[in-house]
């Protein structure tokens, strides 16, 4: 039973995790009633959570039928990576001083902990741990910018990118060494306010993501 203190947010988080874990597959359909019965809650917070996830682009509304898990295309993925490039390069590379403007040393200590866990999971091919720590890493890194709107936008893109790749990655026999693991290097570069290094690492991240997506889809 989910606690009712922040039920709408908890339901949205739980369903998002189900999508990222691949347990709710792209194209899958369900109703408010089905989700309410699954979690043992009333229909109202379920409907609110599903509307939130629809606004984030993870669900599509099926008129008179319910909701469907959005099936992202390779072109969608490429467009989302390009959107990340425009925003993140514009903020972190062109204005490197913003990343360290008010950052305390403990902020980068926390970011490095996330980065180390994400790197280890990527090298080991542990997808579940990687997704969790990768998203936390980027959220904390984006928080240094002091602009929650930028952070929310980038977070939604990254969640959607994982939603695209997860179904393919789950079918792969071995992922060790195939996933981006440059989190620690990027954290160091941002802390040093090194625009050239940050640009190089962000470019490597995008290039690897695009190459892997093309390989997974046979494009």
Secondary structure, 3 states (H helix, E strand, C coil): CCCCCCHHHHHHHHHHHHHHCCCCCCCCEECHHHHHHHHCCCHHHHHHHHHHHHHCCCEEEECCCEEEECCCCHHHHHHHHHHHHHHHHHHHHCCHHHHCCCCCHHHHHHHHHHHHHHHHHHHHCCHHHHHHHHHHHHHHHHHCCCCHHHHHHHHHHHHHHHHHHHHHHCCCCCCCCCCCCCHHHHHHHHHCCCHHHHHHHHHHHHHHHHHHHHHHHCC
